[in-house]
Amino acid sequence: MTRAYGVLNDDPAMAQDVKRIAIYLRAKRSWFVVDKEGVIRYARVTDPRGVVPNDEILEVLGKLK
């Protein structure tokens, strides 16, 4: 799924450094809202420490009701 959604950290350069191997082939921090038909209505990818405000996601969810 991470490849399908385009959020896989698959940079081979990350595997060359033993200390960085823990983040190789891992999902990027991301949020998705998918409706009943399977359409992505919201997508957000942030840096590893990034946060998305709850109200941003709740607004999208509210529109789906």
N, CA, C, O and CB atoms as a CASP TS submission, in Angstrom:
PFRMAT TS
TARGET T0000
AUTHOR 0000-0000-0000
METHOD Language model
MODEL 1
PARENT N/A
ATOM      1  N   MET     1       0.814  -1.190   0.000  1.00  0.00           N
ATOM      2  CA  MET     1       0.000   0.000   0.000  1.00  0.00           C
ATOM      3  C   MET     1       0.858   1.254   0.000  1.00  0.00           C
ATOM      4  O   MET     1       0.492   2.256  -0.614  1.00  0.00           O
ATOM      5  CB  MET     1      -0.926  -0.002   1.189  1.00  0.00           C
ATOM      6  N   THR     2       1.994   1.208   0.682  1.00  0.00           N
ATOM      7  CA  THR     2       2.834   2.401   0.708  1.00  0.00           C
ATOM      8  C   THR     2       3.323   2.770  -0.684  1.00  0.00           C
ATOM      9  O   THR     2       3.433   3.953  -1.007  1.00  0.00           O
ATOM     10  CB  THR     2       4.021   2.190   1.636  1.00  0.00           C
ATOM     11  N   ARG     3       3.615   1.785  -1.504  1.00  0.00           N
ATOM     12  CA  ARG     3       4.008   2.073  -2.897  1.00  0.00           C
ATOM     13  C   ARG     3       2.818   2.615  -3.679  1.00  0.00           C
ATOM     14  O   ARG     3       2.970   3.569  -4.441  1.00  0.00           O
ATOM     15  CB  ARG     3       4.568   0.799  -3.589  1.00  0.00           C
ATOM     16  N   ALA     4       1.643   2.029  -3.507  1.00  0.00           N
ATOM     17  CA  ALA     4       0.448   2.453  -4.233  1.00  0.00           C
ATOM     18  C   ALA     4       0.077   3.898  -3.892  1.00  0.00           C
ATOM     19  O   ALA     4      -0.370   4.651  -4.758  1.00  0.00           O
ATOM     20  CB  ALA     4      -0.725   1.519  -3.914  1.00  0.00           C
ATOM     21  N   TYR     5       0.263   4.273  -2.646  1.00  0.00           N
ATOM     22  CA  TYR     5      -0.072   5.628  -2.215  1.00  0.00           C
ATOM     23  C   TYR     5       1.106   6.595  -2.379  1.00  0.00           C
ATOM     24  O   TYR     5       0.965   7.789  -2.114  1.00  0.00           O
ATOM     25  CB  TYR     5      -0.525   5.610  -0.764  1.00  0.00           C
ATOM     26  N   GLY     6       2.248   6.094  -2.808  1.00  0.00           N
ATOM     27  CA  GLY     6       3.410   6.947  -3.056  1.00  0.00           C
ATOM     28  C   GLY     6       4.080   7.480  -1.807  1.00  0.00           C
ATOM     29  O   GLY     6       4.653   8.569  -1.829  1.00  0.00           O
ATOM     30  N   VAL     7       4.015   6.729  -0.718  1.00  0.00           N
ATOM     31  CA  VAL     7       4.597   7.205   0.534  1.00  0.00           C
ATOM     32  C   VAL     7       5.667   6.255   1.089  1.00  0.00           C
ATOM     33  O   VAL     7       5.945   6.267   2.288  1.00  0.00           O
ATOM     34  CB  VAL     7       3.502   7.396   1.565  1.00  0.00           C
ATOM     35  N   LEU     8       6.254   5.449   0.233  1.00  0.00           N
ATOM     36  CA  LEU     8       7.304   4.536   0.674  1.00  0.00           C
ATOM     37  C   LEU     8       8.658   5.226   0.592  1.00  0.00           C
ATOM     38  O   LEU     8       9.022   5.767  -0.452  1.00  0.00           O
ATOM     39  CB  LEU     8       7.302   3.246  -0.173  1.00  0.00           C
ATOM     40  N   ASN     9       9.399   5.207   1.685  1.00  0.00           N
ATOM     41  CA  ASN     9      10.783   5.673   1.695  1.00  0.00           C
ATOM     42  C   ASN     9      11.621   4.545   1.107  1.00  0.00           C
ATOM     43  O   ASN     9      12.014   3.630   1.830  1.00  0.00           O
ATOM     44  CB  ASN     9      11.269   6.069   3.156  1.00  0.00           C
ATOM     45  N   ASP    10      11.901   4.597  -0.195  1.00  0.00           N
ATOM     46  CA  ASP    10      12.634   3.501  -0.830  1.00  0.00           C
ATOM     47  C   ASP    10      13.908   3.977  -1.514  1.00  0.00           C
ATOM     48  O   ASP    10      14.339   3.398  -2.511  1.00  0.00           O
ATOM     49  CB  ASP    10      11.748   2.801  -1.840  1.00  0.00           C
ATOM     50  N   ASP    11      14.500   5.019  -0.982  1.00  0.00           N
ATOM     51  CA  ASP    11      15.741   5.556  -1.527  1.00  0.00           C
ATOM     52  C   ASP    11      16.893   4.612  -1.179  1.00  0.00           C
ATOM     53  O   ASP    11      17.224   4.469  -0.001  1.00  0.00           O
ATOM     54  CB  ASP    11      16.014   6.990  -0.982  1.00  0.00           C
ATOM     55  N   PRO    12      17.513   3.965  -2.169  1.00  0.00           N
ATOM     56  CA  PRO    12      18.611   3.023  -1.891  1.00  0.00           C
ATOM     57  C   PRO    12      19.785   3.664  -1.157  1.00  0.00           C
ATOM     58  O   PRO    12      20.523   2.979  -0.449  1.00  0.00           O
ATOM     59  CB  PRO    12      19.107   2.421  -3.185  1.00  0.00           C
ATOM     60  N   ALA    13      19.960   4.957  -1.319  1.00  0.00           N
ATOM     61  CA  ALA    13      21.063   5.641  -0.635  1.00  0.00           C
ATOM     62  C   ALA    13      20.898   5.548   0.881  1.00  0.00           C
ATOM     63  O   ALA    13      21.882   5.597   1.618  1.00  0.00           O
ATOM     64  CB  ALA    13      21.138   7.118  -1.072  1.00  0.00           C
ATOM     65  N   MET    14      19.681   5.418   1.335  1.00  0.00           N
ATOM     66  CA  MET    14      19.430   5.324   2.765  1.00  0.00           C
ATOM     67  C   MET    14      19.947   4.010   3.343  1.00  0.00           C
ATOM     68  O   MET    14      20.215   3.937   4.543  1.00  0.00           O
ATOM     69  CB  MET    14      17.944   5.465   3.045  1.00  0.00           C
ATOM     70  N   ALA    15      20.093   2.983   2.529  1.00  0.00           N
ATOM     71  CA  ALA    15      20.545   1.678   3.010  1.00  0.00           C
ATOM     72  C   ALA    15      22.055   1.608   3.137  1.00  0.00           C
ATOM     73  O   ALA    15      22.566   0.677   3.759  1.00  0.00           O
ATOM     74  CB  ALA    15      20.063   0.584   2.084  1.00  0.00           C
ATOM     75  N   GLN    16      22.777   2.542   2.582  1.00  0.00           N
ATOM     76  CA  GLN    16      24.234   2.485   2.608  1.00  0.00           C
ATOM     77  C   GLN    16      24.804   2.828   3.986  1.00  0.00           C
ATOM     78  O   GLN    16      25.878   2.348   4.350  1.00  0.00           O
ATOM     79  CB  GLN    16      24.803   3.429   1.568  1.00  0.00           C
ATOM     80  N   ASP    17      24.110   3.632   4.731  1.00  0.00           N
ATOM     81  CA  ASP    17      24.553   4.029   6.054  1.00  0.00           C
ATOM     82  C   ASP    17      23.843   3.147   7.082  1.00  0.00           C
ATOM     83  O   ASP    17      22.618   3.193   7.201  1.00  0.00           O
ATOM     84  CB  ASP    17      24.272   5.544   6.314  1.00  0.00           C
ATOM     85  N   VAL    18      24.603   2.352   7.817  1.00  0.00           N
ATOM     86  CA  VAL    18      24.026   1.399   8.771  1.00  0.00           C
ATOM     87  C   VAL    18      23.110   2.113   9.775  1.00  0.00           C
ATOM     88  O   VAL    18      22.078   1.563  10.162  1.00  0.00           O
ATOM     89  CB  VAL    18      25.148   0.644   9.520  1.00  0.00           C
ATOM     90  N   LYS    19      23.467   3.305  10.190  1.00  0.00           N
ATOM     91  CA  LYS    19      22.649   4.036  11.151  1.00  0.00           C
ATOM     92  C   LYS    19      21.307   4.451  10.546  1.00  0.00           C
ATOM     93  O   LYS    19      20.334   4.644  11.275  1.00  0.00           O
ATOM     94  CB  LYS    19      23.401   5.268  11.650  1.00  0.00           C
ATOM     95  N   ARG    20      21.250   4.586   9.237  1.00  0.00           N
ATOM     96  CA  ARG    20      20.022   5.021   8.573  1.00  0.00           C
ATOM     97  C   ARG    20      19.164   3.855   8.090  1.00  0.00           C
ATOM     98  O   ARG    20      18.053   4.076   7.606  1.00  0.00           O
ATOM     99  CB  ARG    20      20.362   5.913   7.406  1.00  0.00           C
ATOM    100  N   ILE    21      19.640   2.649   8.207  1.00  0.00           N
ATOM    101  CA  ILE    21      18.904   1.504   7.656  1.00  0.00           C
ATOM    102  C   ILE    21      17.523   1.350   8.295  1.00  0.00           C
ATOM    103  O   ILE    21      16.621   0.775   7.687  1.00  0.00           O
ATOM    104  CB  ILE    21      19.710   0.220   7.853  1.00  0.00           C
ATOM    105  N   ALA    22      17.355   1.855   9.502  1.00  0.00           N
ATOM    106  CA  ALA    22      16.064   1.742  10.174  1.00  0.00           C
ATOM    107  C   ALA    22      14.968   2.526   9.458  1.00  0.00           C
ATOM    108  O   ALA    22      13.789   2.211   9.623  1.00  0.00           O
ATOM    109  CB  ALA    22      16.184   2.221  11.604  1.00  0.00           C
ATOM    110  N   ILE    23      15.328   3.546   8.664  1.00  0.00           N
ATOM    111  CA  ILE    23      14.302   4.310   7.966  1.00  0.00           C
ATOM    112  C   ILE    23      14.189   3.926   6.495  1.00  0.00           C
ATOM    113  O   ILE    23      13.387   4.511   5.767  1.00  0.00           O
ATOM    114  CB  ILE    23      14.591   5.785   8.085  1.00  0.00           C
ATOM    115  N   TYR    24      14.970   2.965   6.054  1.00  0.00           N
ATOM    116  CA  TYR    24      14.889   2.497   4.682  1.00  0.00           C
ATOM    117  C   TYR    24      13.717   1.533   4.549  1.00  0.00           C
ATOM    118  O   TYR    24      13.526   0.667   5.402  1.00  0.00           O
ATOM    119  CB  TYR    24      16.211   1.821   4.249  1.00  0.00           C
ATOM    120  N   LEU    25      12.946   1.674   3.505  1.00  0.00           N
ATOM    121  CA  LEU    25      11.753   0.874   3.248  1.00  0.00           C
ATOM    122  C   LEU    25      10.718   0.987   4.359  1.00  0.00           C
ATOM    123  O   LEU    25      10.184  -0.009   4.847  1.00  0.00           O
ATOM    124  CB  LEU    25      12.137  -0.571   3.062  1.00  0.00           C
ATOM    125  N   ARG    26      10.458   2.201   4.733  1.00  0.00           N
ATOM    126  CA  ARG    26       9.406   2.485   5.716  1.00  0.00           C
ATOM    127  C   ARG    26       8.484   3.547   5.137  1.00  0.00           C
ATOM    128  O   ARG    26       8.871   4.316   4.257  1.00  0.00           O
ATOM    129  CB  ARG    26      10.011   2.954   7.087  1.00  0.00           C
ATOM    130  N   ALA    27       7.277   3.574   5.640  1.00  0.00           N
ATOM    131  CA  ALA    27       6.315   4.570   5.170  1.00  0.00           C
ATOM    132  C   ALA    27       6.684   5.960   5.679  1.00  0.00           C
ATOM    133  O   ALA    27       7.155   6.129   6.804  1.00  0.00           O
ATOM    134  CB  ALA    27       4.891   4.200   5.620  1.00  0.00           C
ATOM    135  N   LYS    28       6.456   6.941   4.820  1.00  0.00           N
ATOM    136  CA  LYS    28       6.599   8.327   5.246  1.00  0.00           C
ATOM    137  C   LYS    28       5.390   8.654   6.127  1.00  0.00           C
ATOM    138  O   LYS    28       4.347   8.009   6.012  1.00  0.00           O
ATOM    139  CB  LYS    28       6.703   9.311   4.008  1.00  0.00           C
ATOM    140  N   ARG    29       5.524   9.642   6.998  1.00  0.00           N
ATOM    141  CA  ARG    29       4.398  10.048   7.840  1.00  0.00           C
ATOM    142  C   ARG    29       3.331  10.656   6.939  1.00  0.00           C
ATOM    143  O   ARG    29       3.562  11.664   6.272  1.00  0.00           O
ATOM    144  CB  ARG    29       4.846  11.064   8.951  1.00  0.00           C
ATOM    145  N   SER    30       2.169  10.028   6.931  1.00  0.00           N
ATOM    146  CA  SER    30       1.127  10.470   6.003  1.00  0.00           C
ATOM    147  C   SER    30      -0.269  10.182   6.546  1.00  0.00           C
ATOM    148  O   SER    30      -0.473   9.292   7.372  1.00  0.00           O
ATOM    149  CB  SER    30       1.306   9.792   4.649  1.00  0.00           C
ATOM    150  N   TRP    31      -1.216  10.965   6.050  1.00  0.00           N
ATOM    151  CA  TRP    31      -2.629  10.839   6.424  1.00  0.00           C
ATOM    152  C   TRP    31      -3.450  10.804   5.153  1.00  0.00           C
ATOM    153  O   TRP    31      -3.184  11.546   4.208  1.00  0.00           O
ATOM    154  CB  TRP    31      -3.088  12.012   7.354  1.00  0.00           C
ATOM    155  N   PHE    32      -4.453   9.933   5.135  1.00  0.00           N
ATOM    156  CA  PHE    32      -5.363   9.831   4.001  1.00  0.00           C
ATOM    157  C   PHE    32      -6.788   9.704   4.510  1.00  0.00           C
ATOM    158  O   PHE    32      -7.042   9.055   5.525  1.00  0.00           O
ATOM    159  CB  PHE    32      -4.997   8.630   3.098  1.00  0.00           C
ATOM    160  N   VAL    33      -7.712  10.330   3.797  1.00  0.00           N
ATOM    161  CA  VAL    33      -9.134  10.123   4.028  1.00  0.00           C
ATOM    162  C   VAL    33      -9.663   9.564   2.716  1.00  0.00           C
ATOM    163  O   VAL    33      -9.553  10.191   1.663  1.00  0.00           O
ATOM    164  CB  VAL    33      -9.889  11.465   4.468  1.00  0.00           C
ATOM    165  N   VAL    34     -10.244   8.363   2.803  1.00  0.00           N
ATOM    166  CA  VAL    34     -10.769   7.676   1.623  1.00  0.00           C
ATOM    167  C   VAL    34     -12.273   7.525   1.799  1.00  0.00           C
ATOM    168  O   VAL    34     -12.734   7.045   2.834  1.00  0.00           O
ATOM    169  CB  VAL    34     -10.080   6.280   1.412  1.00  0.00           C
ATOM    170  N   ASP    35     -13.043   7.935   0.786  1.00  0.00           N
ATOM    171  CA  ASP    35     -14.501   7.851   0.923  1.00  0.00           C
ATOM    172  C   ASP    35     -15.004   6.432   0.647  1.00  0.00           C
ATOM    173  O   ASP    35     -14.213   5.536   0.349  1.00  0.00           O
ATOM    174  CB  ASP    35     -15.186   8.845  -0.030  1.00  0.00           C
ATOM    175  N   LYS    36     -16.312   6.234   0.746  1.00  0.00           N
ATOM    176  CA  LYS    36     -16.909   4.902   0.586  1.00  0.00           C
ATOM    177  C   LYS    36     -16.676   4.309  -0.792  1.00  0.00           C
ATOM    178  O   LYS    36     -16.677   3.088  -0.950  1.00  0.00           O
ATOM    179  CB  LYS    36     -18.389   4.968   0.853  1.00  0.00           C
ATOM    180  N   GLU    37     -16.475   5.161  -1.793  1.00  0.00           N
ATOM    181  CA  GLU    37     -16.221   4.678  -3.155  1.00  0.00           C
ATOM    182  C   GLU    37     -14.739   4.394  -3.400  1.00  0.00           C
ATOM    183  O   GLU    37     -14.357   3.949  -4.483  1.00  0.00           O
ATOM    184  CB  GLU    37     -16.722   5.697  -4.171  1.00  0.00           C
ATOM    185  N   GLY    38     -13.920   4.650  -2.402  1.00  0.00           N
ATOM    186  CA  GLY    38     -12.485   4.397  -2.530  1.00  0.00           C
ATOM    187  C   GLY    38     -11.703   5.560  -3.114  1.00  0.00           C
ATOM    188  O   GLY    38     -10.544   5.403  -3.496  1.00  0.00           O
ATOM    189  N   VAL    39     -12.335   6.735  -3.185  1.00  0.00           N
ATOM    190  CA  VAL    39     -11.678   7.931  -3.713  1.00  0.00           C
ATOM    191  C   VAL    39     -10.945   8.645  -2.583  1.00  0.00           C
ATOM    192  O   VAL    39     -11.512   8.876  -1.514  1.00  0.00           O
ATOM    193  CB  VAL    39     -12.708   8.882  -4.387  1.00  0.00           C
ATOM    194  N   ILE    40      -9.704   8.989  -2.819  1.00  0.00           N
ATOM    195  CA  ILE    40      -8.926   9.720  -1.816  1.00  0.00           C
ATOM    196  C   ILE    40      -9.423  11.163  -1.806  1.00  0.00           C
ATOM    197  O   ILE    40      -9.317  11.872  -2.806  1.00  0.00           O
ATOM    198  CB  ILE    40      -7.376   9.651  -2.117  1.00  0.00           C
ATOM    199  N   ARG    41      -9.963  11.587  -0.674  1.00  0.00           N
ATOM    200  CA  ARG    41     -10.506  12.941  -0.523  1.00  0.00           C
ATOM    201  C   ARG    41      -9.538  13.873   0.196  1.00  0.00           C
ATOM    202  O   ARG    41      -9.704  15.093   0.171  1.00  0.00           O
ATOM    203  CB  ARG    41     -11.823  12.893   0.232  1.00  0.00           C
ATOM    204  N   TYR    42      -8.538  13.297   0.830  1.00  0.00           N
ATOM    205  CA  TYR    42      -7.546  14.096   1.549  1.00  0.00           C
ATOM    206  C   TYR    42      -6.262  13.298   1.606  1.00  0.00           C
ATOM    207  O   TYR    42      -6.279  12.102   1.899  1.00  0.00           O
ATOM    208  CB  TYR    42      -8.039  14.475   2.987  1.00  0.00           C
ATOM    209  N   ALA    43      -5.154  13.952   1.328  1.00  0.00           N
ATOM    210  CA  ALA    43      -3.844  13.312   1.431  1.00  0.00           C
ATOM    211  C   ALA    43      -2.848  14.348   1.919  1.00  0.00           C
ATOM    212  O   ALA    43      -2.826  15.482   1.440  1.00  0.00           O
ATOM    213  CB  ALA    43      -3.394  12.702   0.063  1.00  0.00           C
ATOM    214  N   ARG    44      -2.043  13.954   2.856  1.00  0.00           N
ATOM    215  CA  ARG    44      -1.023  14.853   3.383  1.00  0.00           C
ATOM    216  C   ARG    44       0.179  14.033   3.798  1.00  0.00           C
ATOM    217  O   ARG    44       0.045  13.058   4.538  1.00  0.00           O
ATOM    218  CB  ARG    44      -1.563  15.686   4.574  1.00  0.00           C
ATOM    219  N   VAL    45       1.348  14.420   3.329  1.00  0.00           N
ATOM    220  CA  VAL    45       2.607  13.770   3.694  1.00  0.00           C
ATOM    221  C   VAL    45       3.479  14.848   4.328  1.00  0.00           C
ATOM    222  O   VAL    45       3.638  15.937   3.777  1.00  0.00           O
ATOM    223  CB  VAL    45       3.319  13.098   2.438  1.00  0.00           C
ATOM    224  N   THR    46       4.038  14.533   5.482  1.00  0.00           N
ATOM    225  CA  THR    46       4.867  15.511   6.188  1.00  0.00           C
ATOM    226  C   THR    46       6.239  14.917   6.479  1.00  0.00           C
ATOM    227  O   THR    46       6.499  13.744   6.209  1.00  0.00           O
ATOM    228  CB  THR    46       4.185  15.964   7.500  1.00  0.00           C
ATOM    229  N   ASP    47       7.104  15.748   7.032  1.00  0.00           N
ATOM    230  CA  ASP    47       8.404  15.244   7.465  1.00  0.00           C
ATOM    231  C   ASP    47       8.175  14.325   8.668  1.00  0.00           C
ATOM    232  O   ASP    47       7.080  14.309   9.230  1.00  0.00           O
ATOM    233  CB  ASP    47       9.387  16.425   7.823  1.00  0.00           C
ATOM    234  N   PRO    48       9.183  13.569   9.065  1.00  0.00           N
ATOM    235  CA  PRO    48       8.997  12.580  10.136  1.00  0.00           C
ATOM    236  C   PRO    48       8.425  13.130  11.441  1.00  0.00           C
ATOM    237  O   PRO    48       7.788  12.388  12.188  1.00  0.00           O
ATOM    238  CB  PRO    48      10.295  11.936  10.428  1.00  0.00           C
ATOM    239  N   ARG    49       8.632  14.378  11.722  1.00  0.00           N
ATOM    240  CA  ARG    49       8.113  14.954  12.964  1.00  0.00           C
ATOM    241  C   ARG    49       6.885  15.834  12.714  1.00  0.00           C
ATOM    242  O   ARG    49       6.381  16.483  13.631  1.00  0.00           O
ATOM    243  CB  ARG    49       9.204  15.769  13.659  1.00  0.00           C
ATOM    244  N   GLY    50       6.414  15.848  11.479  1.00  0.00           N
ATOM    245  CA  GLY    50       5.288  16.695  11.119  1.00  0.00           C
ATOM    246  C   GLY    50       3.972  16.238  11.721  1.00  0.00           C
ATOM    247  O   GLY    50       3.768  15.056  11.997  1.00  0.00           O
ATOM    248  N   VAL    51       3.097  17.191  11.914  1.00  0.00           N
ATOM    249  CA  VAL    51       1.781  16.921  12.479  1.00  0.00           C
ATOM    250  C   VAL    51       0.746  17.652  11.623  1.00  0.00           C
ATOM    251  O   VAL    51       0.989  18.766  11.159  1.00  0.00           O
ATOM    252  CB  VAL    51       1.699  17.368  13.986  1.00  0.00           C
ATOM    253  N   VAL    52      -0.387  17.029  11.422  1.00  0.00           N
ATOM    254  CA  VAL    52      -1.486  17.660  10.715  1.00  0.00           C
ATOM    255  C   VAL    52      -2.523  18.057  11.751  1.00  0.00           C
ATOM    256  O   VAL    52      -2.910  17.238  12.584  1.00  0.00           O
ATOM    257  CB  VAL    52      -2.094  16.712   9.625  1.00  0.00           C
ATOM    258  N   PRO    53      -2.978  19.305  11.710  1.00  0.00           N
ATOM    259  CA  PRO    53      -3.999  19.726  12.685  1.00  0.00           C
ATOM    260  C   PRO    53      -5.267  18.880  12.551  1.00  0.00           C
ATOM    261  O   PRO    53      -5.720  18.602  11.441  1.00  0.00           O
ATOM    262  CB  PRO    53      -4.341  21.223  12.496  1.00  0.00           C
ATOM    263  N   ASN    54      -5.828  18.479  13.671  1.00  0.00           N
ATOM    264  CA  ASN    54      -7.047  17.667  13.658  1.00  0.00           C
ATOM    265  C   ASN    54      -8.174  18.344  12.908  1.00  0.00           C
ATOM    266  O   ASN    54      -8.928  17.682  12.196  1.00  0.00           O
ATOM    267  CB  ASN    54      -7.490  17.362  15.071  1.00  0.00           C
ATOM    268  N   ASP    55      -8.303  19.671  13.058  1.00  0.00           N
ATOM    269  CA  ASP    55      -9.417  20.361  12.426  1.00  0.00           C
ATOM    270  C   ASP    55      -9.358  20.269  10.907  1.00  0.00           C
ATOM    271  O   ASP    55     -10.394  20.306  10.243  1.00  0.00           O
ATOM    272  CB  ASP    55      -9.436  21.811  12.853  1.00  0.00           C
ATOM    273  N   GLU    56      -8.173  20.153  10.361  1.00  0.00           N
ATOM    274  CA  GLU    56      -8.016  20.003   8.909  1.00  0.00           C
ATOM    275  C   GLU    56      -8.644  18.683   8.439  1.00  0.00           C
ATOM    276  O   GLU    56      -9.371  18.655   7.446  1.00  0.00           O
ATOM    277  CB  GLU    56      -6.512  20.057   8.516  1.00  0.00           C
ATOM    278  N   ILE    57      -8.361  17.620   9.143  1.00  0.00           N
ATOM    279  CA  ILE    57      -8.906  16.308   8.785  1.00  0.00           C
ATOM    280  C   ILE    57     -10.397  16.247   9.114  1.00  0.00           C
ATOM    281  O   ILE    57     -11.174  15.694   8.336  1.00  0.00           O
ATOM    282  CB  ILE    57      -8.145  15.180   9.524  1.00  0.00           C
ATOM    283  N   LEU    58     -10.808  16.804  10.251  1.00  0.00           N
ATOM    284  CA  LEU    58     -12.212  16.796  10.631  1.00  0.00           C
ATOM    285  C   LEU    58     -13.073  17.567   9.638  1.00  0.00           C
ATOM    286  O   LEU    58     -14.221  17.196   9.393  1.00  0.00           O
ATOM    287  CB  LEU    58     -12.378  17.378  12.020  1.00  0.00           C
ATOM    288  N   GLU    59     -12.535  18.621   9.073  1.00  0.00           N
ATOM    289  CA  GLU    59     -13.274  19.388   8.058  1.00  0.00           C
ATOM    290  C   GLU    59     -13.569  18.526   6.842  1.00  0.00           C
ATOM    291  O   GLU    59     -14.684  18.540   6.321  1.00  0.00           O
ATOM    292  CB  GLU    59     -12.481  20.639   7.635  1.00  0.00           C
ATOM    293  N   VAL    60     -12.572  17.775   6.391  1.00  0.00           N
ATOM    294  CA  VAL    60     -12.763  16.882   5.249  1.00  0.00           C
ATOM    295  C   VAL    60     -13.780  15.798   5.593  1.00  0.00           C
ATOM    296  O   VAL    60     -14.667  15.503   4.793  1.00  0.00           O
ATOM    297  CB  VAL    60     -11.420  16.245   4.822  1.00  0.00           C
ATOM    298  N   LEU    61     -13.658  15.213   6.763  1.00  0.00           N
ATOM    299  CA  LEU    61     -14.596  14.183   7.189  1.00  0.00           C
ATOM    300  C   LEU    61     -16.021  14.727   7.280  1.00  0.00           C
ATOM    301  O   LEU    61     -16.973  14.040   6.908  1.00  0.00           O
ATOM    302  CB  LEU    61     -14.168  13.607   8.534  1.00  0.00           C
ATOM    303  N   GLY    62     -16.170  15.942   7.767  1.00  0.00           N
ATOM    304  CA  GLY    62     -17.486  16.575   7.874  1.00  0.00           C
ATOM    305  C   GLY    62     -18.161  16.748   6.531  1.00  0.00           C
ATOM    306  O   GLY    62     -19.383  16.640   6.428  1.00  0.00           O
ATOM    307  N   LYS    63     -17.381  17.013   5.509  1.00  0.00           N
ATOM    308  CA  LYS    63     -17.925  17.196   4.160  1.00  0.00           C
ATOM    309  C   LYS    63     -18.388  15.874   3.548  1.00  0.00           C
ATOM    310  O   LYS    63     -19.179  15.872   2.605  1.00  0.00           O
ATOM    311  CB  LYS    63     -16.880  17.844   3.257  1.00  0.00           C
ATOM    312  N   LEU    64     -17.905  14.764   4.073  1.00  0.00           N
ATOM    313  CA  LEU    64     -18.269  13.452   3.531  1.00  0.00           C
ATOM    314  C   LEU    64     -19.590  12.942   4.097  1.00  0.00           C
ATOM    315  O   LEU    64     -20.152  11.986   3.564  1.00  0.00           O
ATOM    316  CB  LEU    64     -17.168  12.445   3.820  1.00  0.00           C
ATOM    317  N   LYS    65     -20.092  13.548   5.148  1.00  0.00           N
ATOM    318  CA  LYS    65     -21.337  13.070   5.768  1.00  0.00           C
ATOM    319  C   LYS    65     -22.526  13.370   4.896  1.00  0.00           C
ATOM    320  O   LYS    65     -23.656  13.040   5.258  1.00  0.00           O
ATOM    321  CB  LYS    65     -21.537  13.700   7.140  1.00  0.00           C
TER
END
